[in-house]
Amino acid sequence: MSSIYDKEELSGDDVQSEVFRRMEKYERKSFLECFSIYLGTAQILEFALKRLLEERFNVPEEDTEKLTLGQARVRLENVGLRSDYTELLKQVVKDRNNAAHELLENQALIGSLGVVAH
């Protein structure tokens, strides 16, 4: 089977299969370890999207350095990145924002009640 990166368009099954393959790194890790891996990966994605804007779409570095993940996604959509990628990035941004702003807060609340998550 060819790499998903070689396909002109990704199906939902393509994306799901790749996500499940990449989820293996989370097995047998604590909540905070998983949280850290996820947010670190989102940060790496943000850097990669900024670099894509700079190298493929000739956006000056000074215009990308302060962009958030969501802002980088919008810029990529505006410069004509494939719509299947930008649609997927919309969900990634939503999920990352939920993790960054809600998930940790909820976990802290649950922990303050004496519940230990494994």
C-alpha positions in Angstrom: 0.0 0.0 0.0 1.3 3.5 -0.8 1.8 6.2 1.8 -1.2 8.3 2.7 1.0 11.3 1.7 1.0 10.1 -1.9 -2.8 10.2 -2.3 -4.5 13.2 -4.0 -7.4 13.1 -1.5 -7.8 11.3 1.8 -10.9 9.4 2.7 -12.3 9.2 6.2 -11.0 5.6 6.4 -7.5 6.7 5.4 -7.4 9.3 8.1 -8.9 7.0 10.7 -6.4 4.2 9.9 -3.5 6.6 10.2 -4.8 8.0 13.5 -5.2 4.6 15.0 -1.7 3.6 13.9 -0.3 6.7 15.6 -2.3 6.2 18.8 -0.1 3.3 19.8 2.4 5.7 21.5 -0.3 6.6 24.0 -0.8 3.0 25.3 0.1 2.4 29.0 0.8 6.1 29.6 -0.7 8.2 32.4 -3.2 11.0 31.6 -0.5 13.7 32.0 1.9 11.8 29.7 -0.7 11.5 27.1 -1.7 15.2 27.5 1.9 16.2 27.1 2.5 14.1 24.0 -0.7 15.4 22.4 0.0 19.1 23.0 3.7 18.6 22.0 2.6 17.0 18.8 0.1 19.9 18.2 2.9 22.4 18.7 5.1 20.5 16.2 2.2 20.6 13.7 1.9 24.4 14.3 5.6 24.9 13.5 5.3 22.7 10.4 2.3 24.6 9.1 4.1 27.9 9.5 7.1 26.5 7.7 4.8 25.3 4.9 3.4 28.8 4.6 7.0 30.2 4.4 8.5 27.6 2.0 5.6 26.6 -0.3 3.5 29.8 -0.3 6.3 32.4 0.2 4.9 34.0 3.3 7.6 35.9 5.1 8.8 34.4 8.4 8.0 37.6 10.2 4.3 37.2 9.1 4.1 33.6 10.5 6.1 33.8 13.8 3.2 34.9 16.0 0.5 32.8 14.3 -1.5 30.4 16.4 -2.4 26.9 15.1 -5.8 28.2 14.1 -4.5 31.3 12.4 -2.0 29.2 10.4 -4.9 27.0 9.3 -6.8 30.0 8.1 -3.8 31.3 6.2 -3.3 28.0 4.5 -6.9 27.8 3.5 -6.6 31.4 2.1 -3.5 30.5 0.0 -5.2 27.5 -1.5 -4.0 24.4 0.5 -6.0 21.3 -0.4 -9.5 21.5 1.1 -9.4 18.0 2.6 -6.3 19.1 4.6 -7.8 22.3 5.8 -11.1 20.6 6.8 -9.1 18.1 8.8 -7.0 21.0 10.3 -10.3 22.6 11.5 -11.0 19.6 13.6 -7.4 19.4 14.9 -7.6 23.0 16.0 -10.9 22.5 17.7 -9.6 19.3 19.5 -6.3 21.0 20.5 -8.2 24.0 21.9 -10.4 21.7 23.9 -7.4 19.8 25.2 -5.5 23.0 26.1 -8.4 24.9 27.7 -10.9 22.3 28.9 -9.3 18.9 29.4 -6.6 19.8 31.8 -9.0 22.0 33.8 -11.5 19.1 34.1 -8.7 16.7 35.1 -7.6 19.1 37.8 -11.1 19.3 39.1 -11.6 15.6 39.1 -8.2 15.2 40.9 -9.3 17.7 43.5 -12.2 15.4 44.3 -9.8 12.6 45.1 -10.4 10.7 41.9 -7.2 9.3 40.3 -7.2 8.8 36.5 -4.9 6.1 35.1 
